[in-house]
């Protein structure tokens, strides 16, 4: 039985204390409230906050405190939190008074034995999120989740979920956590963990995109990838040597098959799966001869001349906590009340004498330091294998005095961040590392792939669930032996082929599959301006550019468990491993033949025999495409084709920067706003003037508009002037293909700083 509580104000909210237990309720922002419950008066330091994976530097928030009917009530402009002074039971409501979250009983605080919180479960409530911990569903009501990183079966659990009725919950723990979403009893949902105190954030929307926006405010916005990372990756088979690697590079170019990045599996090492800091190139497979300035190996220099980025597979069981403590420069609080510095910790005899302490880690040496030699030789990115990271001894003692119980889910975050920041600090370039493991905040530093599970439907499920946690830079090992696998593989945020033990090379696919591969590969590269703009949207808002259907269409319950389709950015509807697709309300164009069809309905689109699945375009979309190229950056961005699909008023922001450095953070970028609006009488398309510049920015470009599914116009105007209806001569012209109902408007060279207005009169 809880003792009565007394309430007192804090800078950001209120504290309730009953002589034994504290309940702390504080606003991070008007739409984010943090709830803590712990023994005594001193809140424990949570690991995700101590190591700065969660934001703590919040601006001031206006709030009110009221005492009413034995309750303390805390209010912001968006939320109201009511706490019973009798027993501490909580209820959180929106500004209109509608209850979002209500405890069925007072939560337990932990840490011994742990915490538990249970809440009322309304009949209409549905749940999404939790990351890649289950590939059976994307709507999780009735599901019991065990959030603990495990190889293959639970690569990327995320202690965050959201509802269809306006909010999300982020659990602030790194412990193994059980999340019960009505599995045990349809009357309640909740979560529990051993060995930790209760600490969670309620993130108010009310839309799912707003919830994810707040989630990434706490855990970090998705990183901005280098532009080349949106092309195609090819990972050589593990038995490859330098000659085979060079032959693969040359054959992509000879065959005219676009490819941007190539990398090696663990066979590149002298000692297979070398976890040490002394790893070397295999002396027989990769004899190293350096370029004249010894800054790059000769064969990597040749790879770069052909336009590739080069990557290495990496494994580790390193203790990253030493470097984390060193970077923090904070005083540690361990071994009772004694306080000492990180450097003291590295010399601690108690730790050094522990047989549980690993023998690979050099406390004085950051993990990334020994990788700098490979970066200097020409390595541009790293693939981080799960390897021993998922199998540490349960009694392993880390340098920060924690054991696997706290570090198991935390260590992968440290690994990704140290790889990301180490590369950035060493090169000044944008890092691209990819990893199959993670926890809350993974989106801030790493791309991920679906691990050793191939590239079929279960991998799509992984990406869909991760998208509902704000992580969209996802992919999988492409299944290249079916048109359906190629369709899915190329229409993901990032695309890779892993030829680990096999021969997945496109030139070995035969007469039927090879042309399909090349078509999708070229389509993806033409889509780079669209995909890169989606990456910028993710980086600035948190909305990922692979979006499960309920994220984009939350008001349509028919989307809640659609797991064979998704939105790629705001406009492309991709169906995978199915010929049947659900169309939400509105009009849609079949990409393959421009048929226009209205939703909501199930639809079986006409799909050519040499294509692998449905691809629909939302009416009103503007899809920027570039010219064909063998790799990103091969040609200047001085040609742009805007595919317009007439429909309701819409806006698309075309984002550009140098694609490589971090100068965009200082304003070296350019955004062109493109608007489209179509009525019965006319279709208007406007490109705003695009101020701003960056290294390599073109000042003018050849522009072409392709308008789909439109009747023959009575006139086409450019900035109020009529254009001729033919394609003869250098001046701006237009022409309609009667068979395809596609209108092509050639504008010619135009200054990017000039506004362009197209009017198509029906």
TAGI-V185787 format. One record per run of one state. SS is the DSSP state (a for helix, b for strand, c for the rest). FROM is the first residue (numbers start at 1). TO is the last residue. If there is no record, write none. Layout:
BEGIN
SS/FROM/TO
SS/FROM/TO
END
This chain:
BEGIN
c/1/5
b/6/9
c/10/12
b/13/17
c/18/20
b/21/29
c/30/31
b/32/39
c/40/46
a/47/50
c/51/63
b/64/68
c/69/70
b/71/75
c/76/78
b/79/84
c/85/89
b/90/94
c/95/98
b/99/103
c/104/107
b/108/108
c/109/113
b/114/120
c/121/126
b/127/132
c/133/143
b/144/147
c/148/149
b/150/150
c/151/153
b/154/154
c/155/155
b/156/163
c/164/166
b/167/171
c/172/176
b/177/180
c/181/187
b/188/194
c/195/197
b/198/204
c/205/207
a/208/219
c/220/226
a/227/230
c/231/231
b/232/235
c/236/241
a/242/254
c/255/260
b/261/264
c/265/265
a/266/268
b/269/269
c/270/280
b/281/281
c/282/289
b/290/290
c/291/296
b/297/297
a/298/305
c/306/308
b/309/314
c/315/320
a/321/328
c/329/331
b/332/333
c/334/338
b/339/340
c/341/341
a/342/346
c/347/348
a/349/352
c/353/366
a/367/377
c/378/380
b/381/384
c/385/386
a/387/390
c/391/396
b/397/397
c/398/402
b/403/403
a/404/407
c/408/410
a/411/427
c/428/428
b/429/429
c/430/432
b/433/435
c/436/441
a/442/444
c/445/446
b/447/449
c/450/456
a/457/467
c/468/473
b/474/475
c/476/476
b/477/477
c/478/482
a/483/490
c/491/494
b/495/498
c/499/505
a/506/508
c/509/509
a/510/526
c/527/527
a/528/541
c/542/545
b/546/547
c/548/548
a/549/552
c/553/556
a/557/559
c/560/564
b/565/568
c/569/571
b/572/575
c/576/580
b/581/590
c/591/595
b/596/603
c/604/614
b/615/618
c/619/621
b/622/625
c/626/638
b/639/645
c/646/649
b/650/656
c/657/660
b/661/661
c/662/662
a/663/666
c/667/669
b/670/678
c/679/681
b/682/687
c/688/699
b/700/708
c/709/714
b/715/718
c/719/720
b/721/722
c/723/723
b/724/724
c/725/732
b/733/737
c/738/741
b/742/751
c/752/755
b/756/761
c/762/762
END
